[in-house]
Amino acid sequence: MSRYSVLVTSPPYDNDRASRALAFCHHLLADGQEIEQIFFYQAGIYNAMPQMNPPNDEVNIYQAWCDLKLKAQTSLRVCMTAGDKRGVTGTGEDKAFEHTGLSDFFTSLHQCEHLVQF
C-alpha cells in the first residue's frame, strides 16, 4: 500500500482536471491505496466553495469532495493565502475543508511516497 498526496490547482468547472482528480482519488481507494491529504492551491481553491450551485445535470464537485473526505478519512486542505486572495476565507459554517499554509502541505509530504498534481 502506498500513501499519496494530491495537489489540485485546477478550478472545478473550467476544465475536467478537478473531476479527473476526484476520479483518481476514488481509483486509489478502490485499489487499496491511502490518501494522506488533498491540497487545493491557486485556482483549485474554488473547489472548496460551498456556494457553488451547478445545474442538476452536473456534478456538484464541492459535495463530491466532501463525500470523498468521509470515504477516505483524509484531509481536504485549502491554502489560506490563495484562498484569502480569492475570497475563499474559511469562515462560516463549512468545516469540510481545512484552511492551512503551504508549510502544512510540505510537512505532510514527508508521510507520502507519491505526489500527483491536477
N, C-alpha and C positions, 0 to 999 in steps of 0.2 A: 504494500500500500504506500502510495506517495502522497505528500502534502503539497497543495497548490495555493498560490495567491493569484487572484485575478484582478487585473487593473483595467477599469472601464474608463476610457477617455472620450467615448462617443455619446452624443445625445440620444435620447430614447427613440425619436421618430424621424430624424433627418436621413438616416440610412439604416441598414439592417445589422450593424455591428453590435448594438446593445442586445438585440434579440439573439444574435449568434452567441454572445457571451452567456446569456441566460441558458440557451440550449447546451452550450459546452459544459456549464456547471451541472446541469441535470445529467449529462452523459458521464461526467466524473463520478457523481454519486451512484449512478447505475452500475458503474464499473468498480465500485468499492473504494474509490479514492476519497481523500479528505480535503476539504476546502478550509484553509486556515483563515482567510479573510477575502472579502471583495471590497476593493478600494475604488471609490469614484473620484476622479480628478479631472480638471479642466472642464470641458463641456459635458463630461459624464455625470457631473453633479446634478444635472437636470433629471436624472433617473430617480432622484430622491425627493421629488416634489409631489406631495400627496394631492395637490390641487389639480393635477392633470385630469382631464375628463375626455378620454378618447371616445369616438363613436362606438356603439355596441358591437360592431363587426370587427373591431380592432382589439388587440391585447392591451390591457391596462398594465403597462410594464412596471409601474410603481408597485401595484398589487402583486405582480408576478415575482418581483424581487423580495417582497415581504413574505410571500409563501415559500420561496426558496430558503430564506433565512430560517424559518421554522423547520423545514425538512432537513436542512444541512447542519443545523445548530452551529451556524457560523456568524461572523460579524459582518455587517454592512457598514462600511466606514466612508464618510464623506470628508474630503479635505476642507477644513474650516476656512482657510484663506481663499480657496477657489469658490467656496460657497458664499462667503461674505461678499466677495467681489461681484457675484452674480445674483445676489438677493436670496440665496438659499441659506438661511441663518441657523436652522436647527431649533428655532423657538416654536412654541405651540404644542399641539397635542401629539405630534408624531414622535414615536420613540423607537421605530424600527431601525432608523439609520443613526449611527453614532458619528458625531462631528469631532474629528481628531486632526492632528497635524501630520505632516509628512514623516516626522520622526517616528510616530507610532507605526506607520506603514513600513518604514525601513526596519524597525526593530522586529516586527513580525516576520519579515522576510527571512530572518535567521532560523525560523522554525520550518521553513519550506524547502523543498527540492526544486520546485518549478514556479516560474512567474510567467503568466500569459496575459498579454495586453490586447484589448479590443478597442 
